[in-house]
Amino acid sequence: MEFTALFIAITIVMLVAWRGSRSLALALTAAVLVACVATYLHHATDTLKLSF
């Protein structure tokens, strides 16, 4: 679900960058980048339960 939200957020950022102001687009890009890094770190630190 969070990946869908990130995809929609990136789409909104692209639309703002195309139609809106540059400063708003840069601020939204920074916010989405922080959200992407937070999501990555959340999933990268999960332990895998593997049994061989």
N, C-alpha and C positions, 0 to 999 in steps of 0.2 A: 504494500500500500504506500509506503513512504517513497518508493521509487517512482510510482505514478505521480505522486505529489511533486517530486523533484522534476519530472519531465514536464508537468504542467507549468511549474514555476519557470523553467528554462524557456518554454514557449512564450510565456507572458513577458519575460525579459527581452526576448527577440522582438516581440511586437512593440514593446516600449522603445527599444533601440531603433526600430524602424520609423515609428511615428512620434515618439515623445522626445523629451529633452535628454541631452547627453548626460548631464549630472545624475538624473534619476535612473537612467540605464546603467551607469557605472555603480551606483549605490545598490541597485537590485542585483547586479552581477556579483558584487562582493557578498551580499547576503546569501545568494544561492550557492556561491562557492563555499562559504562557511557551512551551510547546510549539507552540501555534498561531502565535505571533509568529515563532518560530524557523523554522517550516516556511514561513511566508509570505516571510520574508527570504531563505531558501534558494532559493525559486522566483522571487522577484521580481528577483534579481540575475543570473539566467541570461541569457545573450545569445541573441537570436533570430537564427537563420541564415536570413535572407530574401534571396531573389534575384529582382529584378524585371527 
